[in-house]
Amino acid sequence: MNQIPITRKGHELLKKELQQLKSKDRPSVIQAIAEARSHGDLSENAEYDAAKEKQAFIEGRLAEIESKLSQAIVIDPASLNGEGKCVFASTVTIEDLDSEIKSIYQIVGDDESDIKQNKISINSPLAKALIGKEEGDVIEFESPGGIKSFEILKVDYI
């Protein structure tokens, strides 16, 4: 079985979503299906079709989350001893060598990645270039806009 790396926060968010789906979303869609059935002919009942579609989505998402949680290996960045190297869950400050713009990113799992929150997937080209490198190193990677070069200014485990 493959293990999926995830931060403690990401693990908690998945468990929270699982709880929401089981305790609120699933019961409400079951109620909606029952109500739609009470209206009679199901062959022309749009409410019934919509509720069944939503139920299928919820059941699929439940299975997906349960699978991910069973395969998850939770990594707490505060407990890491990365010896100054960029590793999963580390927070990295980098500077674009062309524009001199500084950015801070945390390297996280696929499910947690959110560029608006400066969280990049371990499978992104930037994260792949960062892994194993340390402060002062210059990295290059292929981006959609061409080759990009960054200097690693700081590596934190927070």
CNS distance restraints for C-alpha pairs under 8 A (distance, minus, plus):
assign (resid   1 and name CA) (resid  71 and name CA) 7.17 0.50 0.50
assign (resid   2 and name CA) (resid  71 and name CA) 6.54 0.50 0.50
assign (resid   3 and name CA) (resid  71 and name CA) 4.86 0.50 0.50
assign (resid   3 and name CA) (resid  72 and name CA) 5.60 0.50 0.50
assign (resid   3 and name CA) (resid  73 and name CA) 6.06 0.50 0.50
assign (resid   4 and name CA) (resid  68 and name CA) 7.09 0.50 0.50
assign (resid   4 and name CA) (resid  71 and name CA) 5.69 0.50 0.50
assign (resid   4 and name CA) (resid  72 and name CA) 4.65 0.50 0.50
assign (resid   4 and name CA) (resid  73 and name CA) 5.83 0.50 0.50
assign (resid   4 and name CA) (resid 109 and name CA) 7.61 0.50 0.50
assign (resid   5 and name CA) (resid  72 and name CA) 5.81 0.50 0.50
assign (resid   5 and name CA) (resid  73 and name CA) 4.97 0.50 0.50
assign (resid   5 and name CA) (resid  74 and name CA) 6.15 0.50 0.50
assign (resid   5 and name CA) (resid  75 and name CA) 6.84 0.50 0.50
assign (resid   5 and name CA) (resid  88 and name CA) 7.91 0.50 0.50
assign (resid   5 and name CA) (resid 108 and name CA) 7.91 0.50 0.50
assign (resid   5 and name CA) (resid 109 and name CA) 5.99 0.50 0.50
assign (resid   6 and name CA) (resid  10 and name CA) 6.01 0.50 0.50
assign (resid   6 and name CA) (resid  11 and name CA) 6.24 0.50 0.50
assign (resid   6 and name CA) (resid  72 and name CA) 6.32 0.50 0.50
assign (resid   6 and name CA) (resid  73 and name CA) 6.13 0.50 0.50
assign (resid   6 and name CA) (resid  74 and name CA) 5.10 0.50 0.50
assign (resid   6 and name CA) (resid  75 and name CA) 6.03 0.50 0.50
assign (resid   6 and name CA) (resid 108 and name CA) 6.58 0.50 0.50
assign (resid   6 and name CA) (resid 109 and name CA) 5.28 0.50 0.50
assign (resid   6 and name CA) (resid 112 and name CA) 7.74 0.50 0.50
assign (resid   7 and name CA) (resid  11 and name CA) 6.18 0.50 0.50
assign (resid   7 and name CA) (resid  74 and name CA) 5.44 0.50 0.50
assign (resid   7 and name CA) (resid  75 and name CA) 4.89 0.50 0.50
assign (resid   7 and name CA) (resid  76 and name CA) 5.82 0.50 0.50
assign (resid   7 and name CA) (resid  77 and name CA) 7.38 0.50 0.50
assign (resid   7 and name CA) (resid  89 and name CA) 6.41 0.50 0.50
assign (resid   7 and name CA) (resid 108 and name CA) 6.71 0.50 0.50
assign (resid   7 and name CA) (resid 109 and name CA) 7.41 0.50 0.50
assign (resid   8 and name CA) (resid  12 and name CA) 6.26 0.50 0.50
assign (resid   8 and name CA) (resid  74 and name CA) 5.60 0.50 0.50
assign (resid   8 and name CA) (resid  75 and name CA) 6.05 0.50 0.50
assign (resid   8 and name CA) (resid  76 and name CA) 5.60 0.50 0.50
assign (resid   9 and name CA) (resid  13 and name CA) 6.24 0.50 0.50
assign (resid  10 and name CA) (resid  14 and name CA) 6.30 0.50 0.50
assign (resid  10 and name CA) (resid 111 and name CA) 7.70 0.50 0.50
assign (resid  10 and name CA) (resid 112 and name CA) 5.84 0.50 0.50
assign (resid  11 and name CA) (resid  15 and name CA) 6.29 0.50 0.50
assign (resid  11 and name CA) (resid  69 and name CA) 7.36 0.50 0.50
assign (resid  11 and name CA) (resid  72 and name CA) 7.85 0.50 0.50
assign (resid  11 and name CA) (resid  74 and name CA) 6.91 0.50 0.50
assign (resid  12 and name CA) (resid  16 and name CA) 6.10 0.50 0.50
assign (resid  13 and name CA) (resid  17 and name CA) 6.19 0.50 0.50
assign (resid  14 and name CA) (resid  18 and name CA) 6.13 0.50 0.50
assign (resid  14 and name CA) (resid  65 and name CA) 6.71 0.50 0.50
assign (resid  14 and name CA) (resid  69 and name CA) 7.59 0.50 0.50
assign (resid  15 and name CA) (resid  19 and name CA) 6.19 0.50 0.50
assign (resid  15 and name CA) (resid  69 and name CA) 7.82 0.50 0.50
assign (resid  16 and name CA) (resid  20 and name CA) 6.22 0.50 0.50
assign (resid  17 and name CA) (resid  21 and name CA) 6.16 0.50 0.50
assign (resid  18 and name CA) (resid  22 and name CA) 6.18 0.50 0.50
assign (resid  18 and name CA) (resid  62 and name CA) 6.41 0.50 0.50
assign (resid  18 and name CA) (resid  65 and name CA) 6.70 0.50 0.50
assign (resid  18 and name CA) (resid  66 and name CA) 7.68 0.50 0.50
assign (resid  19 and name CA) (resid  23 and name CA) 5.84 0.50 0.50
assign (resid  20 and name CA) (resid  24 and name CA) 5.50 0.50 0.50
assign (resid  20 and name CA) (resid  25 and name CA) 6.46 0.50 0.50
assign (resid  21 and name CA) (resid  25 and name CA) 4.71 0.50 0.50
assign (resid  21 and name CA) (resid  26 and name CA) 5.71 0.50 0.50
assign (resid  21 and name CA) (resid  58 and name CA) 6.87 0.50 0.50
assign (resid  21 and name CA) (resid  62 and name CA) 7.05 0.50 0.50
assign (resid  22 and name CA) (resid  26 and name CA) 5.49 0.50 0.50
assign (resid  22 and name CA) (resid  27 and name CA) 7.37 0.50 0.50
assign (resid  22 and name CA) (resid  62 and name CA) 7.87 0.50 0.50
assign (resid  23 and name CA) (resid  27 and name CA) 6.69 0.50 0.50
assign (resid  24 and name CA) (resid  28 and name CA) 6.15 0.50 0.50
assign (resid  25 and name CA) (resid  29 and name CA) 6.24 0.50 0.50
assign (resid  25 and name CA) (resid  58 and name CA) 7.50 0.50 0.50
assign (resid  26 and name CA) (resid  30 and name CA) 6.25 0.50 0.50
assign (resid  26 and name CA) (resid  55 and name CA) 7.01 0.50 0.50
assign (resid  26 and name CA) (resid  58 and name CA) 6.77 0.50 0.50
assign (resid  27 and name CA) (resid  31 and name CA) 6.21 0.50 0.50
assign (resid  28 and name CA) (resid  32 and name CA) 6.20 0.50 0.50
assign (resid  29 and name CA) (resid  33 and name CA) 6.16 0.50 0.50
assign (resid  29 and name CA) (resid  51 and name CA) 6.04 0.50 0.50
assign (resid  29 and name CA) (resid  52 and name CA) 7.91 0.50 0.50
assign (resid  29 and name CA) (resid  54 and name CA) 7.08 0.50 0.50
assign (resid  29 and name CA) (resid  55 and name CA) 6.10 0.50 0.50
assign (resid  30 and name CA) (resid  34 and name CA) 6.27 0.50 0.50
assign (resid  30 and name CA) (resid  51 and name CA) 7.95 0.50 0.50
assign (resid  30 and name CA) (resid  55 and name CA) 7.55 0.50 0.50
assign (resid  31 and name CA) (resid  35 and name CA) 6.16 0.50 0.50
assign (resid  32 and name CA) (resid  36 and name CA) 6.10 0.50 0.50
assign (resid  32 and name CA) (resid  48 and name CA) 7.63 0.50 0.50
assign (resid  32 and name CA) (resid  51 and name CA) 6.18 0.50 0.50
assign (resid  33 and name CA) (resid  37 and name CA) 6.12 0.50 0.50
assign (resid  33 and name CA) (resid  47 and name CA) 7.89 0.50 0.50
assign (resid  33 and name CA) (resid  48 and name CA) 5.72 0.50 0.50
assign (resid  33 and name CA) (resid  51 and name CA) 5.64 0.50 0.50
assign (resid  33 and name CA) (resid  52 and name CA) 6.80 0.50 0.50
assign (resid  34 and name CA) (resid  38 and name CA) 6.39 0.50 0.50
assign (resid  35 and name CA) (resid  39 and name CA) 6.96 0.50 0.50
assign (resid  36 and name CA) (resid  40 and name CA) 7.66 0.50 0.50
assign (resid  36 and name CA) (resid  42 and name CA) 7.93 0.50 0.50
assign (resid  36 and name CA) (resid  45 and name CA) 7.31 0.50 0.50
assign (resid  36 and name CA) (resid  47 and name CA) 5.89 0.50 0.50
assign (resid  36 and name CA) (resid  48 and name CA) 5.02 0.50 0.50
assign (resid  37 and name CA) (resid  41 and name CA) 7.67 0.50 0.50
assign (resid  37 and name CA) (resid  42 and name CA) 6.63 0.50 0.50
assign (resid  37 and name CA) (resid  48 and name CA) 6.75 0.50 0.50
assign (resid  41 and name CA) (resid  45 and name CA) 6.58 0.50 0.50
assign (resid  42 and name CA) (resid  48 and name CA) 6.73 0.50 0.50
assign (resid  45 and name CA) (resid  49 and name CA) 6.49 0.50 0.50
assign (resid  46 and name CA) (resid  50 and name CA) 6.09 0.50 0.50
assign (resid  47 and name CA) (resid  51 and name CA) 6.09 0.50 0.50
assign (resid  48 and name CA) (resid  52 and name CA) 6.10 0.50 0.50
assign (resid  49 and name CA) (resid  53 and name CA) 6.14 0.50 0.50
assign (resid  50 and name CA) (resid  54 and name CA) 6.18 0.50 0.50
assign (resid  51 and name CA) (resid  55 and name CA) 6.07 0.50 0.50
assign (resid  52 and name CA) (resid  56 and name CA) 6.22 0.50 0.50
assign (resid  53 and name CA) (resid  57 and name CA) 6.38 0.50 0.50
assign (resid  54 and name CA) (resid  58 and name CA) 6.20 0.50 0.50
assign (resid  55 and name CA) (resid  59 and name CA) 6.11 0.50 0.50
assign (resid  56 and name CA) (resid  60 and name CA) 6.08 0.50 0.50
assign (resid  57 and name CA) (resid  61 and name CA) 6.11 0.50 0.50
assign (resid  58 and name CA) (resid  62 and name CA) 6.05 0.50 0.50
assign (resid  59 and name CA) (resid  63 and name CA) 6.27 0.50 0.50
assign (resid  60 and name CA) (resid  64 and name CA) 6.20 0.50 0.50
assign (resid  61 and name CA) (resid  65 and name CA) 6.10 0.50 0.50
assign (resid  62 and name CA) (resid  66 and name CA) 6.08 0.50 0.50
assign (resid  63 and name CA) (resid  67 and name CA) 6.09 0.50 0.50
assign (resid  64 and name CA) (resid  68 and name CA) 6.24 0.50 0.50
assign (resid  65 and name CA) (resid  69 and name CA) 6.05 0.50 0.50
assign (resid  66 and name CA) (resid  70 and name CA) 6.13 0.50 0.50
assign (resid  67 and name CA) (resid  71 and name CA) 6.36 0.50 0.50
assign (resid  68 and name CA) (resid  72 and name CA) 5.85 0.50 0.50
assign (resid  75 and name CA) (resid  88 and name CA) 8.00 0.50 0.50
assign (resid  75 and name CA) (resid  89 and name CA) 7.03 0.50 0.50
assign (resid  76 and name CA) (resid  80 and name CA) 6.83 0.50 0.50
assign (resid  76 and name CA) (resid  89 and name CA) 7.26 0.50 0.50
assign (resid  77 and name CA) (resid  89 and name CA) 5.28 0.50 0.50
assign (resid  77 and name CA) (resid  90 and name CA) 6.08 0.50 0.50
assign (resid  77 and name CA) (resid 157 and name CA) 4.92 0.50 0.50
assign (resid  77 and name CA) (resid 158 and name CA) 5.42 0.50 0.50
assign (resid  78 and name CA) (resid 157 and name CA) 5.33 0.50 0.50
assign (resid  78 and name CA) (resid 158 and name CA) 5.00 0.50 0.50
assign (resid  79 and name CA) (resid 157 and name CA) 7.74 0.50 0.50
assign (resid  80 and name CA) (resid 157 and name CA) 6.49 0.50 0.50
assign (resid  82 and name CA) (resid  86 and name CA) 7.11 0.50 0.50
assign (resid  82 and name CA) (resid  87 and name CA) 6.59 0.50 0.50
assign (resid  82 and name CA) (resid 157 and name CA) 7.91 0.50 0.50
assign (resid  84 and name CA) (resid 134 and name CA) 5.68 0.50 0.50
assign (resid  84 and name CA) (resid 135 and name CA) 6.93 0.50 0.50
assign (resid  84 and name CA) (resid 155 and name CA) 6.07 0.50 0.50
assign (resid  84 and name CA) (resid 156 and name CA) 7.70 0.50 0.50
assign (resid  85 and name CA) (resid 131 and name CA) 7.41 0.50 0.50
assign (resid  85 and name CA) (resid 132 and name CA) 5.45 0.50 0.50
assign (resid  85 and name CA) (resid 133 and name CA) 5.33 0.50 0.50
assign (resid  85 and name CA) (resid 134 and name CA) 4.41 0.50 0.50
assign (resid  85 and name CA) (resid 135 and name CA) 7.43 0.50 0.50
assign (resid  85 and name CA) (resid 155 and name CA) 6.85 0.50 0.50
assign (resid  86 and name CA) (resid  90 and name CA) 6.08 0.50 0.50
assign (resid  86 and name CA) (resid  91 and name CA) 7.85 0.50 0.50
assign (resid  86 and name CA) (resid  92 and name CA) 7.05 0.50 0.50
assign (resid  86 and name CA) (resid 130 and name CA) 5.98 0.50 0.50
assign (resid  86 and name CA) (resid 131 and name CA) 4.92 0.50 0.50
assign (resid  86 and name CA) (resid 132 and name CA) 5.25 0.50 0.50
assign (resid  86 and name CA) (resid 133 and name CA) 5.48 0.50 0.50
assign (resid  86 and name CA) (resid 134 and name CA) 5.96 0.50 0.50
assign (resid  86 and name CA) (resid 155 and name CA) 6.39 0.50 0.50
assign (resid  87 and name CA) (resid 107 and name CA) 7.44 0.50 0.50
assign (resid  87 and name CA) (resid 130 and name CA) 7.98 0.50 0.50
assign (resid  87 and name CA) (resid 131 and name CA) 5.37 0.50 0.50
assign (resid  87 and name CA) (resid 132 and name CA) 6.33 0.50 0.50
assign (resid  88 and name CA) (resid 107 and name CA) 5.46 0.50 0.50
assign (resid  88 and name CA) (resid 108 and name CA) 6.20 0.50 0.50
assign (resid  88 and name CA) (resid 122 and name CA) 6.85 0.50 0.50
assign (resid  88 and name CA) (resid 131 and name CA) 7.54 0.50 0.50
assign (resid  89 and name CA) (resid 106 and name CA) 6.08 0.50 0.50
assign (resid  89 and name CA) (resid 107 and name CA) 4.99 0.50 0.50
assign (resid  89 and name CA) (resid 108 and name CA) 5.40 0.50 0.50
assign (resid  89 and name CA) (resid 157 and name CA) 7.18 0.50 0.50
assign (resid  90 and name CA) (resid 106 and name CA) 5.67 0.50 0.50
assign (resid  90 and name CA) (resid 107 and name CA) 5.88 0.50 0.50
assign (resid  90 and name CA) (resid 155 and name CA) 6.70 0.50 0.50
assign (resid  90 and name CA) (resid 156 and name CA) 5.74 0.50 0.50
assign (resid  90 and name CA) (resid 157 and name CA) 4.87 0.50 0.50
assign (resid  90 and name CA) (resid 158 and name CA) 7.00 0.50 0.50
assign (resid  91 and name CA) (resid 104 and name CA) 6.84 0.50 0.50
assign (resid  91 and name CA) (resid 105 and name CA) 5.53 0.50 0.50
assign (resid  91 and name CA) (resid 106 and name CA) 4.14 0.50 0.50
assign (resid  91 and name CA) (resid 107 and name CA) 6.53 0.50 0.50
assign (resid  91 and name CA) (resid 155 and name CA) 5.83 0.50 0.50
assign (resid  91 and name CA) (resid 156 and name CA) 5.00 0.50 0.50
assign (resid  91 and name CA) (resid 157 and name CA) 6.10 0.50 0.50
assign (resid  91 and name CA) (resid 158 and name CA) 6.92 0.50 0.50
assign (resid  92 and name CA) (resid 104 and name CA) 5.54 0.50 0.50
assign (resid  92 and name CA) (resid 105 and name CA) 5.34 0.50 0.50
assign (resid  92 and name CA) (resid 106 and name CA) 6.20 0.50 0.50
assign (resid  92 and name CA) (resid 107 and name CA) 7.93 0.50 0.50
assign (resid  92 and name CA) (resid 152 and name CA) 7.13 0.50 0.50
assign (resid  92 and name CA) (resid 153 and name CA) 7.61 0.50 0.50
assign (resid  92 and name CA) (resid 154 and name CA) 5.77 0.50 0.50
assign (resid  92 and name CA) (resid 155 and name CA) 4.64 0.50 0.50
assign (resid  92 and name CA) (resid 156 and name CA) 6.31 0.50 0.50
assign (resid  93 and name CA) (resid 102 and name CA) 6.94 0.50 0.50
assign (resid  93 and name CA) (resid 103 and name CA) 5.67 0.50 0.50
assign (resid  93 and name CA) (resid 104 and name CA) 4.34 0.50 0.50
assign (resid  93 and name CA) (resid 105 and name CA) 6.59 0.50 0.50
assign (resid  93 and name CA) (resid 152 and name CA) 6.13 0.50 0.50
assign (resid  93 and name CA) (resid 153 and name CA) 5.38 0.50 0.50
assign (resid  93 and name CA) (resid 154 and name CA) 4.98 0.50 0.50
assign (resid  93 and name CA) (resid 155 and name CA) 6.45 0.50 0.50
assign (resid  94 and name CA) (resid 102 and name CA) 5.60 0.50 0.50
assign (resid  94 and name CA) (resid 103 and name CA) 5.41 0.50 0.50
assign (resid  94 and name CA) (resid 104 and name CA) 6.34 0.50 0.50
assign (resid  94 and name CA) (resid 150 and name CA) 6.10 0.50 0.50
assign (resid  94 and name CA) (resid 151 and name CA) 5.51 0.50 0.50
assign (resid  94 and name CA) (resid 152 and name CA) 4.53 0.50 0.50
assign (resid  94 and name CA) (resid 153 and name CA) 5.30 0.50 0.50
assign (resid  94 and name CA) (resid 154 and name CA) 7.10 0.50 0.50
assign (resid  95 and name CA) (resid 100 and name CA) 5.72 0.50 0.50
assign (resid  95 and name CA) (resid 101 and name CA) 5.51 0.50 0.50
assign (resid  95 and name CA) (resid 102 and name CA) 4.25 0.50 0.50
assign (resid  95 and name CA) (resid 103 and name CA) 6.30 0.50 0.50
assign (resid  95 and name CA) (resid 150 and name CA) 5.30 0.50 0.50
assign (resid  95 and name CA) (resid 151 and name CA) 5.28 0.50 0.50
assign (resid  95 and name CA) (resid 152 and name CA) 6.65 0.50 0.50
assign (resid  95 and name CA) (resid 153 and name CA) 6.93 0.50 0.50
assign (resid  96 and name CA) (resid 100 and name CA) 4.97 0.50 0.50
assign (resid  96 and name CA) (resid 101 and name CA) 5.35 0.50 0.50
assign (resid  96 and name CA) (resid 102 and name CA) 6.40 0.50 0.50
assign (resid  96 and name CA) (resid 148 and name CA) 7.60 0.50 0.50
assign (resid  96 and name CA) (resid 149 and name CA) 6.13 0.50 0.50
assign (resid  96 and name CA) (resid 150 and name CA) 4.58 0.50 0.50
assign (resid  96 and name CA) (resid 151 and name CA) 6.75 0.50 0.50
assign (resid  97 and name CA) (resid 101 and name CA) 7.81 0.50 0.50
assign (resid  97 and name CA) (resid 149 and name CA) 5.71 0.50 0.50
assign (resid  97 and name CA) (resid 150 and name CA) 5.38 0.50 0.50
assign (resid  97 and name CA) (resid 151 and name CA) 6.76 0.50 0.50
assign (resid  98 and name CA) (resid 149 and name CA) 7.33 0.50 0.50
assign (resid 104 and name CA) (resid 118 and name CA) 6.63 0.50 0.50
assign (resid 105 and name CA) (resid 118 and name CA) 4.82 0.50 0.50
assign (resid 105 and name CA) (resid 119 and name CA) 5.50 0.50 0.50
assign (resid 105 and name CA) (resid 120 and name CA) 6.49 0.50 0.50
assign (resid 106 and name CA) (resid 118 and name CA) 6.37 0.50 0.50
assign (resid 106 and name CA) (resid 119 and name CA) 4.80 0.50 0.50
assign (resid 106 and name CA) (resid 120 and name CA) 6.16 0.50 0.50
assign (resid 107 and name CA) (resid 119 and name CA) 5.99 0.50 0.50
assign (resid 107 and name CA) (resid 120 and name CA) 5.16 0.50 0.50
assign (resid 107 and name CA) (resid 121 and name CA) 5.92 0.50 0.50
assign (resid 107 and name CA) (resid 122 and name CA) 5.67 0.50 0.50
assign (resid 107 and name CA) (resid 127 and name CA) 6.42 0.50 0.50
assign (resid 108 and name CA) (resid 112 and name CA) 6.06 0.50 0.50
assign (resid 108 and name CA) (resid 113 and name CA) 6.08 0.50 0.50
assign (resid 108 and name CA) (resid 119 and name CA) 6.26 0.50 0.50
assign (resid 108 and name CA) (resid 120 and name CA) 5.92 0.50 0.50
assign (resid 108 and name CA) (resid 121 and name CA) 5.15 0.50 0.50
assign (resid 108 and name CA) (resid 122 and name CA) 5.62 0.50 0.50
assign (resid 109 and name CA) (resid 113 and name CA) 6.32 0.50 0.50
assign (resid 109 and name CA) (resid 120 and name CA) 7.86 0.50 0.50
assign (resid 109 and name CA) (resid 121 and name CA) 5.26 0.50 0.50
assign (resid 109 and name CA) (resid 122 and name CA) 5.67 0.50 0.50
assign (resid 109 and name CA) (resid 123 and name CA) 7.88 0.50 0.50
assign (resid 110 and name CA) (resid 121 and name CA) 4.96 0.50 0.50
assign (resid 110 and name CA) (resid 122 and name CA) 6.78 0.50 0.50
assign (resid 110 and name CA) (resid 123 and name CA) 7.14 0.50 0.50
assign (resid 111 and name CA) (resid 121 and name CA) 7.98 0.50 0.50
assign (resid 112 and name CA) (resid 119 and name CA) 7.18 0.50 0.50
assign (resid 112 and name CA) (resid 121 and name CA) 7.34 0.50 0.50
assign (resid 113 and name CA) (resid 119 and name CA) 4.91 0.50 0.50
assign (resid 113 and name CA) (resid 120 and name CA) 4.89 0.50 0.50
assign (resid 113 and name CA) (resid 121 and name CA) 5.02 0.50 0.50
assign (resid 114 and name CA) (resid 118 and name CA) 6.33 0.50 0.50
assign (resid 114 and name CA) (resid 119 and name CA) 5.04 0.50 0.50
assign (resid 114 and name CA) (resid 120 and name CA) 6.35 0.50 0.50
assign (resid 115 and name CA) (resid 119 and name CA) 5.39 0.50 0.50
assign (resid 115 and name CA) (resid 120 and name CA) 6.16 0.50 0.50
assign (resid 120 and name CA) (resid 124 and name CA) 6.77 0.50 0.50
assign (resid 120 and name CA) (resid 127 and name CA) 6.84 0.50 0.50
assign (resid 121 and name CA) (resid 127 and name CA) 6.73 0.50 0.50
assign (resid 122 and name CA) (resid 127 and name CA) 5.32 0.50 0.50
assign (resid 122 and name CA) (resid 128 and name CA) 6.49 0.50 0.50
assign (resid 123 and name CA) (resid 127 and name CA) 6.52 0.50 0.50
assign (resid 123 and name CA) (resid 128 and name CA) 6.26 0.50 0.50
assign (resid 124 and name CA) (resid 128 and name CA) 6.14 0.50 0.50
assign (resid 125 and name CA) (resid 129 and name CA) 6.23 0.50 0.50
assign (resid 125 and name CA) (resid 141 and name CA) 6.51 0.50 0.50
assign (resid 125 and name CA) (resid 142 and name CA) 7.02 0.50 0.50
assign (resid 125 and name CA) (resid 143 and name CA) 7.21 0.50 0.50
assign (resid 126 and name CA) (resid 130 and name CA) 6.25 0.50 0.50
assign (resid 126 and name CA) (resid 141 and name CA) 6.50 0.50 0.50
assign (resid 127 and name CA) (resid 131 and name CA) 6.12 0.50 0.50
assign (resid 129 and name CA) (resid 133 and name CA) 7.96 0.50 0.50
assign (resid 129 and name CA) (resid 139 and name CA) 6.31 0.50 0.50
assign (resid 129 and name CA) (resid 140 and name CA) 6.88 0.50 0.50
assign (resid 129 and name CA) (resid 141 and name CA) 6.26 0.50 0.50
assign (resid 130 and name CA) (resid 139 and name CA) 6.92 0.50 0.50
assign (resid 133 and name CA) (resid 137 and name CA) 6.37 0.50 0.50
assign (resid 134 and name CA) (resid 152 and name CA) 6.69 0.50 0.50
assign (resid 134 and name CA) (resid 154 and name CA) 7.87 0.50 0.50
assign (resid 134 and name CA) (resid 155 and name CA) 7.05 0.50 0.50
assign (resid 135 and name CA) (resid 151 and name CA) 7.92 0.50 0.50
assign (resid 135 and name CA) (resid 152 and name CA) 5.03 0.50 0.50
assign (resid 135 and name CA) (resid 153 and name CA) 5.37 0.50 0.50
assign (resid 135 and name CA) (resid 154 and name CA) 5.41 0.50 0.50
assign (resid 135 and name CA) (resid 155 and name CA) 6.50 0.50 0.50
assign (resid 136 and name CA) (resid 151 and name CA) 6.26 0.50 0.50
assign (resid 136 and name CA) (resid 152 and name CA) 5.35 0.50 0.50
assign (resid 136 and name CA) (resid 153 and name CA) 5.99 0.50 0.50
assign (resid 137 and name CA) (resid 151 and name CA) 5.82 0.50 0.50
assign (resid 137 and name CA) (resid 152 and name CA) 5.61 0.50 0.50
assign (resid 138 and name CA) (resid 149 and name CA) 6.85 0.50 0.50
assign (resid 138 and name CA) (resid 150 and name CA) 5.58 0.50 0.50
assign (resid 138 and name CA) (resid 151 and name CA) 4.35 0.50 0.50
assign (resid 138 and name CA) (resid 152 and name CA) 6.32 0.50 0.50
assign (resid 139 and name CA) (resid 149 and name CA) 5.64 0.50 0.50
assign (resid 139 and name CA) (resid 150 and name CA) 5.39 0.50 0.50
assign (resid 139 and name CA) (resid 151 and name CA) 6.37 0.50 0.50
assign (resid 139 and name CA) (resid 152 and name CA) 7.76 0.50 0.50
assign (resid 140 and name CA) (resid 147 and name CA) 6.60 0.50 0.50
assign (resid 140 and name CA) (resid 148 and name CA) 5.49 0.50 0.50
assign (resid 140 and name CA) (resid 149 and name CA) 4.46 0.50 0.50
assign (resid 140 and name CA) (resid 150 and name CA) 6.53 0.50 0.50
assign (resid 141 and name CA) (resid 147 and name CA) 5.60 0.50 0.50
assign (resid 141 and name CA) (resid 148 and name CA) 5.57 0.50 0.50
assign (resid 141 and name CA) (resid 149 and name CA) 6.85 0.50 0.50
assign (resid 142 and name CA) (resid 146 and name CA) 5.63 0.50 0.50
assign (resid 142 and name CA) (resid 147 and name CA) 4.56 0.50 0.50
assign (resid 142 and name CA) (resid 148 and name CA) 6.36 0.50 0.50
assign (resid 143 and name CA) (resid 147 and name CA) 5.88 0.50 0.50
assign (resid 143 and name CA) (resid 148 and name CA) 6.54 0.50 0.50
